[in-house]
Amino acid sequence: MADRFIGKWAFPSDDSLLEQSARRGVQYDFEKIAADIIDKVQFEKNDIVLDVCCGNAALAQLILKHCSQIHGVDHSEKLIASAGKSPLTPEGGSQGIHSQDFPPSGGLRGALHLHLADALEIDKLFSESKFDKSYCYFSFQYFNKKKRELLLEKLSFVTKPNGSVFIGDIPDKTRIWNFYESKMKFYKEKISRLIQFKEGECDLGWWIEPKEILDWCSTKKLSASILSQKNLPHAHYRFDVLIQNCK
């Protein structure tokens, strides 16, 4: 059975963490990216945190130094296996959901719990208001508009009142031409995906306007801030969002 991320959105040339995350080149630094997330979200030592679309847990393992626990969820068997370095075994009897725990080691102060599951099933996997903070990084653009709104709804559900929901590294539709050298390249990708019945409007997934997220938050009476990225490789065409879960 084909993997749900590797070979669909990412095509790694080796098993390195960066390649698996579709990040190539010396300009990419997980520690710098994690530091940017930590600065914006302000994790606390007793926080229980959710990482949706955690992939190989490269970011989670860095952020774990600043909180108590992280639960990482991803639907890619290859990435979760890479994160855990061992096969996952079923937990709790929920079909399609597998989990494995990793106790503190190698400088980690908390516990990492990995779950092989669909991001849109987190409300089945976790109880309401379980997490102090939740985040989704590198991945929001792989959901179409309907699924993006559903994911935000479920992140709000599993995050505590007045907790934080952070969505990071989102391709900004208002700055799309900062990325593409020509409109022709974008439309070639778009037409190619349509012909092949592939998801996404281009090879990056979907381009998203910041206003879309702000408008959704407004309808739910949630406070949200659009944040720029500083000194990161994609800062010229990506943005972050920090939502205060004042539900």
C-alpha positions in Angstrom: 0.0 0.0 0.0 1.4 3.4 -0.9 2.4 5.8 1.8 0.1 8.8 2.4 2.9 11.3 2.3 6.1 9.9 1.0 5.7 9.5 -2.8 2.7 11.8 -2.8 3.9 15.1 -1.5 7.6 14.4 -0.7 10.1 12.5 -2.8 13.2 12.0 -0.6 16.5 11.0 -2.2 17.6 9.4 1.1 16.4 8.7 4.6 17.6 12.0 6.2 15.1 13.9 8.3 15.3 16.9 6.0 14.7 14.9 2.9 11.8 13.2 4.4 10.3 16.6 5.2 10.8 17.8 1.6 13.4 20.2 2.8 16.7 20.2 0.7 19.8 22.3 1.0 22.2 23.8 3.6 19.8 26.7 4.3 17.4 24.4 6.3 18.0 24.1 10.0 15.5 22.3 12.2 17.0 24.0 15.3 16.4 27.4 13.9 12.9 26.5 12.8 12.1 25.0 16.2 13.5 28.1 17.9 11.1 30.3 15.9 8.1 28.2 16.9 9.2 28.2 20.6 9.6 31.9 20.6 6.1 32.5 19.1 4.1 29.8 21.1 5.9 30.3 24.4 5.7 26.7 25.7 5.8 26.2 29.4 7.6 23.3 31.3 4.3 21.6 32.3 2.5 21.9 29.0 1.0 18.9 27.3 1.4 19.6 23.6 -0.1 18.2 20.3 1.9 18.1 17.1 -0.4 17.4 14.2 1.3 16.2 11.1 4.4 15.5 13.1 6.1 13.6 10.4 9.5 12.1 11.6 9.2 14.1 14.8 12.3 16.2 14.0 10.7 19.3 15.3 8.9 17.6 18.2 12.1 16.3 19.6 13.5 19.8 19.8 10.4 21.4 21.2 10.1 18.6 23.8 13.0 20.2 25.7 10.6 23.1 26.6 7.4 21.2 27.7 6.2 18.2 29.6 4.8 15.9 26.9 4.2 16.0 23.1 1.7 13.8 21.3 2.7 13.6 17.6 0.1 12.5 15.1 0.8 11.6 11.4 -0.8 9.4 8.8 2.5 8.5 7.1 3.6 5.0 8.2 7.1 5.7 6.8 7.6 9.0 8.7 6.2 7.6 12.0 8.4 4.5 11.7 11.4 6.8 11.0 10.6 8.8 14.1 10.2 5.8 16.4 12.8 3.6 14.7 10.5 0.6 15.5 7.2 -0.7 14.3 4.1 0.7 15.9 1.6 -1.6 17.7 -2.1 -1.1 18.1 -3.4 0.7 21.1 -6.9 1.0 22.5 -8.7 -0.9 19.8 -9.3 2.2 17.5 -9.1 0.9 14.0 -6.5 2.8 12.0 -4.9 4.3 15.0 -1.6 3.0 16.4 0.6 4.5 19.1 4.0 4.2 20.7 5.6 6.0 23.6 9.2 7.2 23.9 10.5 8.1 27.5 12.9 10.9 28.1 16.4 10.4 26.6 19.2 12.2 25.0 18.5 15.5 26.7 14.7 15.4 26.3 12.9 16.5 29.5 9.5 15.1 28.6 7.8 12.2 26.9 7.1 11.8 23.3 4.0 9.8 22.2 3.6 9.0 18.5 0.3 8.1 16.9 -0.2 6.8 13.4 -3.6 8.4 12.6 -5.3 10.8 10.3 -5.1 14.5 11.5 -8.8 14.8 11.0 -9.4 12.1 13.6 -7.7 13.8 16.5 -11.1 14.3 18.2 -11.5 10.5 18.3 -8.0 10.0 19.6 -8.0 12.7 22.3 -10.5 14.1 24.8 -11.8 17.6 24.6 -9.4 20.3 26.0 -6.6 17.8 26.6 -3.8 20.0 25.4 -2.3 23.2 26.6 -1.0 24.1 23.2 -1.3 22.6 19.7 0.6 23.1 16.5 0.7 22.1 12.9 3.9 23.0 10.9 5.0 22.4 7.3 1.6 20.7 6.5 -1.5 22.9 6.5 -1.3 23.5 2.8 -1.9 19.8 2.1 -5.5 20.1 3.2 -8.2 21.6 0.9 -10.3 24.5 2.2 -13.0 22.3 3.7 -10.5 20.0 5.4 -8.5 23.0 6.6 -11.5 24.4 8.4 -12.3 21.0 9.8 -8.8 20.6 11.1 -8.9 24.1 12.8 -12.2 23.1 14.4 -10.8 19.8 15.8 -7.6 21.5 17.0 -9.7 24.0 18.9 -11.7 21.1 20.3 -8.7 19.2 21.8 -7.0 22.4 23.0 -7.8 23.9 26.4 -9.8 27.1 26.6 -7.3 30.0 26.4 -4.7 27.6 25.1 -2.8 28.3 21.8 -3.2 26.8 18.4 -0.2 27.5 16.1 -0.3 26.9 12.3 3.1 27.5 10.7 4.9 27.7 7.4 1.8 28.4 5.3 2.2 29.4 1.6 0.8 32.9 1.3 -1.4 33.3 -1.8 -1.0 37.0 -1.7 2.8 36.5 -2.2 2.6 33.6 -4.7 4.7 35.4 -7.3 7.5 35.8 -4.8 8.0 32.0 -5.2 7.3 31.3 -8.8 9.7 32.7 -11.4 6.9 32.9 -13.9 3.1 32.4 -14.0 3.7 29.7 -16.6 5.4 27.4 -14.1 2.5 27.6 -11.7 -0.1 26.9 -14.3 1.9 24.0 -15.7 1.9 22.4 -12.2 -1.8 23.1 -11.8 -2.8 21.7 -15.2 -0.5 18.6 -14.6 -2.2 17.8 -11.3 -5.6 18.2 -12.8 -4.8 15.9 -15.6 -3.4 13.3 -13.2 -6.3 13.7 -10.7 -3.8 14.7 -8.0 -4.8 16.7 -4.9 -3.6 20.3 -4.6 -3.5 23.2 -7.0 0.3 22.9 -7.4 3.2 20.7 -6.1 3.2 22.6 -2.8 -0.5 21.8 -2.1 -2.7 24.8 -1.9 -1.9 28.5 -1.5 -3.8 30.1 1.3 -4.7 33.8 2.0 -4.1 34.9 5.6 -7.6 36.4 5.5 -9.2 33.0 5.0 -7.9 31.9 8.5 -8.7 35.2 10.1 -12.3 35.1 8.8 -12.7 31.5 10.1 -11.5 32.5 13.5 -13.8 35.5 13.5 -16.8 33.3 12.9 -15.7 31.2 15.9 -15.0 34.2 18.0 -11.3 33.2 18.3 -8.5 35.7 18.4 -5.8 35.2 15.8 -2.6 36.9 14.8 -0.7 36.6 11.5 3.0 36.3 12.1 5.9 36.8 9.7 8.8 34.5 9.6 12.2 36.0 10.3 15.5 34.6 9.0 13.9 31.4 7.7 14.3 30.2 4.1 10.7 30.6 3.1 10.0 33.9 4.9 9.5 35.7 1.5 6.3 33.7 0.7 5.1 32.0 3.9 3.4 33.0 7.1 2.4 31.7 10.5 -0.8 32.1 12.5 -1.2 32.0 16.3 -4.8 31.4 17.5 -5.9 32.0 21.1 -8.4 29.3 21.8 -10.8 31.5 23.8 -13.7 29.1 23.2 
